[in-house]
Every structure is written in C-alpha cells, then in structure tokens.
Amino acid sequence: MKTVLFACLLLLNLSALAVTPSKSTTLRPFKLDYQISLLPKTDQAKVQITLGTGGTLVRELNLRFDRKRFTAIQASGDFQLGTSGARWRPNGEGATLSYLVKISHARDTSSFDARMTNEWAIFRGDRIVPGIQARMLKGATSRATLQFELPAGWTDVETGYARIAANRFAIDAPGRRFDQPTGWIIAGQLGVRRDRFGSTDVSIAAPKGGTLDRMAALTMIHLIWPQVEAVFGKTPRKILIVSAGNPMWRGGLSSPNSFFLHADRPLVSENSTSPLVHELSHVISGIHGDDRSDWIAEGIAEFYSIEIPYRAGGMTQDRQKKVYARLQHWSRDVRSLRVGSSSGKITARAVLLMRDLDLEVRSKTAGKRSLDDLVHALRLLRKVSTPQFIAAAERLAGGPLQTLDSPLLRP
C-alpha cells in the first residue's frame, strides 16, 4: 500500500502530468459484439462488428483501413470509404459492419508474425480489427464481447481476455470507452495448459505437436511469481502466452495482455537472461518508451529477466556478476541510448544503467527505495520519455542522481 501511495504522489508531482479533475459522469453502457469467422482455405477472417442494445449512443466511427488487407466491406447506415480509412455513422441498435481481412503476414523474408494454416492460426486482434476513433454521447461506454466461429476440426481458441462461454470472451480494455480486441489470439488444434498465480490466470497455448514445454514454463512462472508481484504490484486478470515453431518469427513479441514466444526459444538463455521473464515484464508493466526512449522499456524488461530469477533463487550471485560482465563487454561501444528502436547492444547497455540506478537509489534512500518503486510509478505513466524517466527517478531519490548524468541519455 505504501508503494502504491508513493507512486501516485510521485506522478502527481511530475510537471508532465498536470491533470484537471473532471466532473463525475453517469456511465451509459451499450452492447458491442465482434464476430470472427476463421477461413483457412483463403487465409482470411470474416469480421462482423455489431452494435446491440444502446447502440444509438454511438454517433460516428472513424476507421483506419489498410485497403490491401481489408476487402468486401459492407455496413448498414451511412458509410463512406476513403483511400486510407472510412467513416461510419451507424443506424443505432442492430447496426453492423463486416469485412474480410487477410491473416498471414511476413515479418521478413523467412518468418511470419501472423500465420494461418489448415490446422491453426496465430495473429493479433489489433491486426484484424482496424483502429477505431469513436464519437459517442456523453457517458457512453461499451460492454464488448469477442466471439469466434471455428472451422471443422479446430478444437479451441485462446485470447488474453476472460472466457465467458465456448469460444466467447469479454473484452476488457481499461481506459477505452469503445473497446477493441488487442493482443495475441491462437485458434485451431491446440495444446493448452492453464494455471492461476495470485489474481492472474495464465494460459500457455501452442499448436498440437509443438516443442514448447508448457509445463516447464508454468513451473518457472510459479517459482518466480512472488518476485513478479513484488516488482510490478498489480498484475493483469489474465495473460496468454502463445508459442509456435518455424516459420513463425524466432523471438518474442508482447502486447497488452499476451505475448508470443517462439517454440525454440529457451526459458533461460545461455547468457542467463530469460526470454520468458523479459516478455512477461513487458506485458505486466505496460511501459513504453516515448521520444526515442525505447531503451527504457527494453532495459527494464531485460534487467528484470535477470533480477527476478536471481531474487527467486534461480541464479547465484556469482552467476549474476558474470551476466553483467558479459553485458558490459558486449555493449562497450554504445555511445547513446536515445534511438527509436533499441537494438541488442543498446538494450544491454540500458540494463547496466538500470542496475547502477537501482544501486544508487538504494544507497541514497538507505534501502527504502529501489528501481521497483520507480517501475510502479512509471506503470501509471505508461508512455515514458527520457526526461520524464530522469525526473521520476530523481524525485524518488530526493535529489540528482549521478547515474542519470550520463552522455548516454543526452538528446
């Protein structure tokens, strides 16, 4: 409770977060349904969006369509399709918008970050539903569901949302009034393991026959979970971990409620960092770098991919020192962390900065504060720039920090 209170007070004092209180508004719910029919023969999904009870609260929707992927678009009411999007003025309760969208997407010449076969499909919800800006009456808020129609022979579907019926999920998007499905989705002939850790349901799903050891992953999460809660505080209601082998992309990709991890990626790499904990940290923290500050999110996730297993007893202090020494050697040529997308070497250097910052904050506060407290505060910000990061850290420590007076952080 003290940590949460501190995080709130810290954010209130950051100049970048000036907020004007708003008057309370009576919420007026409306029903919103997304129906997804998967069509493996054509590598597409048919999507229908339906406004149900209370649909008259929605006046206009502006949608960002990629015309190369979205086809056969039909809508009731006033619908105008442009070159890069569409404007839809639905005609109240029962209004529908439907279209076809291609599923498979090549990330590079040899791998995919979305793919559909005759046996399974892996994709993200925000790639099959266009970005939507809604104009609604005051207080209007959606009660949204996500329903799947599966091909014959497909046994299951999993998302990062709570299941409320067979192949049906309740969409929970905090902060949004017009909910949209985001995060990873996997459907088909699946192998799924599920468990509950604290207040969080975790599902690990992969196509049947995949090589990911789902039980080993759940066991590792069980062992580190007390440290995960200690670092991040509140955890999501549900987290989905999706896995598959080639030709899916050979790495990890996170989203707000789920992440993808290639089946050949180890739970702990030979360099003693953990790809599993790295992606888990991204999902739970929700922190993103802003204004050439990707180093913040990546540095935090990779730091805790070392620190959390260490705190949980999965790594000796000697091994931890060797990990940091290896990162120091690898990143010795890095001169700046201020780039748009953090590479491996830049992330390694960011990890070392996070370690030094953690040690300095602990020293300045006589052990009362640490990087964990800073992460609690940054979670409320979500998008964090380098100046905001520095301001929050120095307010936490009660004064300037030598670690952050570095050429690495200058514009």
N, C-alpha and C positions, 0 to 999 in steps of 0.2 A: 504493500500500500504506500509506503514511504517513497519507493522508487517511482511509482506511477504519479504521485503527487509532485515529486521533484520534476519529472519530465514535463508535466503540464505547466508548472511555474516557469521552467526554463523556456518553453516555447512562447509563453505569454510575454516574456521579456525580450524576445528577438525582434528587432525592428522590422524584419521582413515579414512578420506575421501579424501585422496590425489588422484586427478584425472588428467590425462594427456589429454589435449584437442585433439580432433581428427579432421581431415580434413573433410569438408562437403562432403557428398556422395549423388549423384543423386539417388533418390528412383526409383525402378523398380517394379511396382506392378504386382502381379499375383492373379488370382481368386482362391478361396478356398471355397468349399462348404461341409457342414456337413448335411447329410440327416438322420433324426432319425424317424424310424417307430416303434411305440409302440405296443407290442404284449402281452396284459394282460393274454391271455389263457396260455401262457408259462412263464409268469413273466420275459420277456426279451424285449430288444430293438434291432432292427436291425439297425446298423450304417453303413453308406457308406460315405467315405471321397473321394472327387473328386477334382483333380487339373484341373482348367479351363485355360482360356487364360493366357499365360505367364508361364505355368507350367514347361517349360524347365529350368526355373531359379532354380528349386528345384533339387538338385543332390542326396541327401540321407537323409532318415529319420530313426532315431533310436527310437523304440517304446518300452515302458515298459509294457508288458502284464502280467496280472495275469491269468495263463492258466486255473485256476479253474473257472473263471468267463467269460473269453473271449473264444468263440468257433467259429467253422465254418469260420475260417479266410481265405479270398481269396484276391488276389492282382494281378494287372497287373504289368508288368515289372519284375525286379529281386527282389525276396522276399525270405528272409531266416529267418525261425522261430527257435528260441532257447528255452532253458528251462525257461528263465525269461524275454524274450523280443524278438524283431525281428528287422531286418534291411531291409528297403525297399528302393530300387533305382527305383523310378517311371520312366515310359517311356514318360514323357512330358505331353503335353496338353491332357486331357481326361483320365489320369491315375486314377485308382480307387483302394481303399482298403475297404473291407467290412467285417463285423463280427457280431456275436450275443453276447450280454452281459446280464448277469443276473442283474435285478434291485434291488429286495428286499435285505436288509442287516440288520441283527440283531445287535444292539449295545450292548445288554446284553440279559439275559435270558427272559426278559419280554417286550422289546421295540425295535423299529426299528429306524434307521436314514435314511433309504431309503425303500420305500414300493410301491408296485403296487397291486391294486385291480381291479375288473371288472369295477369300476366307476371312478377311478382316480389313478394317480401316482405322487409321490414326490421323487426326487432324485437330486443329484448334477451332473453338467456337467462333472466335472473332474473325476467322478467315472465311466462314461460310455465311455469316450474317454481317451485312455492311455496317459501317459506322453510322449511327443514327443520332441526329440532334432533334429533340422534340420540343414543340411549343404546345403547352398544355395550360389548362385553367389552374388558378392558384390552389395549392394543396394537393393536386393530383399526383398519385404515386401508384406504380404498377404492382400487381401481385402476379408474378410471371412464372410460367412453367415451361419445361422443355420435354417434349415427347418424341420418341423415336419409333419408326416403323422399320424393322429389320428384314433383310432378305431371308428366304427359306434356308434353314440350316445354320443360321447365325444364332448363337446361344445367349449372348449377353451384351450389354453396353455399360460403360462406366464414364462418369464425369466427376468434376470436382465439387458437385453440388449434392445435397442430401436427396436420397431416393425417397419418393413418396408413393410409388406404385411400380408395377412392372414397366420397365423402360421409360419411366417418367420421373422427372426431377424438379425440385423447386429452386428457381434461380434466386440467389441472394447476392446482390451487388451493392454493398454499403456505399452510401453517398450518391447513388443514382436514383432518379425518380422514374426513369424509363429503363427498366432492366434489360440487359442484353447478355446472351451467353458468351462467356470468355473461357479461356483455359483449354486444357487438353481433353480430348474425347477419344475413346477407343471402343470399337464395336466389332463383333464377329465371333469366331470360335476361340474363346478366350480361356486362359487360366488366370484366376483372380484369388488373391489372399487378402484378408481384411482383419484388422485389429483396432483396438481403441487404446489411445495413450492419453491419459489425463482427460481433457474435454475434447480431444480431437480424434475423429475417425480417420484411419489411414487405409487406403486401398492400393494394392500393387497389382497391376494388370498387364498382361502381355499375350500375344497370340499363342495358342497351344503349340508346344514343341519348342518354344523359345528357350534360350540358355540362361536367362537371368534367374539366379537363385532367390526366389521371392521370400522363402522362409529365412534365409540368412539376412536379407535386407530388413525384414521385420524384427529379427532378433537384435540387429545392430541398433535400430531405432529405439527398441525397448531399453537397451543399455544406456543410450545417450540422452533419453528423453528428459530426465530430471535436469540435466545441464542445459538442454534446449529451452526449457521453461525458465530456468534461472537467467539465461542470457536475454531472451526475447520477451518474456512476460506472456501476455495473452497469445494463444495460438488459434489458428483457424478452426472452424467447426469440422471441416473435412479437408484432407489433402489426398490427391490422386497422384500416384507415380505410374507413368506409362513407360513401357520398355518394348523394344523390338531390335532385331539384328539387321544386318545389311539387307537392302541398300538404304536403310534409314541413316540419318546423319550420325557420325560417330562421336557424339558428345552429349552434353546436357543442355536442355532448353527449358527455362522456367516461365511460369505465368502466375497470375494472382492466386490460383487455388490448386495448382498442379504443376508437375514437371515431367519432361521426357528425359530418359537416361538410356543410352544405347546399351544393348544387352551385353556387349563385350567390355564395357567399362567396369573396372573393379570397384568394389565398395570402398576400398582404400588402395590408392595407387602406390607404386614402388617408391615414390618420393614422400610417402607418408601423409599426403593430403587426401581428403576423402571427397570424391565427386558427389557421392550421395549427400553428405552433410553440406557441401557447397550449395547444391541446388535447393536443399531443404531450407537453408538460411535465406536464400533469395525469396522463396515463397512466403516464409513466415514474416520476414522483416518488411517486405514490400518496398524497400528503399531503392530509389533510382537516382542516378547522377543527373544533374541538370547543368547546362552550360559547360560542356567539355569536362564533366566531372564524373565520368563513368568509373573512374578509379575508386570512388567512394563505395559504390555498391559491390564492385568486384573485390575490392580489398577487404571489406567487411566479411563477405561470404567466404573468401579463401582463408582469411585469418581464423574464422571460427571452424572451418573444415579441419584445421589443425588443433585449435584450442579446445573445442568441445570434446573430441575423442581423448585428448590429454586429460582434461578435467574429469572425464568419466573413468579414467584408469586404463584406457586403451593404448597408452603411449608413455614410455618412461621419460624422465626429464632429460636424460642423455640423448635420447632419440629426438626429442623436441628441439634441442640445441642444434643437432645435426641438420634438421629440416631447415631451420632459419639460416644456418651457414650456407646451405646449398642455394637457398633463395638469394642470399646476399651475393654469392658468386655469379649466379645466372643473371641478375639484374644490375650488375656493376656498371654497365654502360648507359643506363637510363638517366636522362638529364631532366625530364619533365613528366609529370603525371597528367598534365592538362591536355588530354586528347579526346576526340569524340567517342572512340571505342577502345576500351582497354585491351591491349594485347597481353600475351602470357608474361612477358618480361615486365611490363608496366604493372600488371596485377601483382607479380612477385614483389616489386619494389613497394607497392601500396601496402602489402601485408606487413613488410618490415616497418613501415611508418605507423601502421595500426598497433603493432607490438610496442614500438617505442612510445607512442602516445598513451597506451594503456599503462605502461610502467611509470611515465611521468605524472599522469593524473593520479594514480595510486599514491605516488610519493608526495605530491603537493597537497593531497587531501587526507594524509595519514591513513590511507587504506579505506576511507569511507566512500570513495567514488572510483569508478573504473570505466573502461570503454563500454561495458554493459549498460551503464546508466546513459551514456551518450546515445547508444543504439535505441534505447527506449524512447528517448526524445525525438530522434530522427525518424522513427516509425510514424510519429504523428505528422511530420512534415511530408513524408513520402518522397517527393522530388527535392533533392538537396544539391545546392551549388557549393563550390569550394569555399566562398566567403561565408555562407551560412554554416557550413561544417566547422570552420575555424571559430566563428562567433559562438556557436553552441558549445564547443569543447572548452573554450576559454572561460565562458560563463560557468560551466560545470566545475572547472578547476579553481575559479575565483581569481583568475589573472592570466597574463600572457603565458604561452607555452613554447618552449624552445623548439620542440619537435615540429611545430607548425610554422616556425620562422625559417622556412626552407625554400631554396630556389626551385625545388620540385613542384611547388604549389603556386608559383607566380604565373600570372597570365601570359 
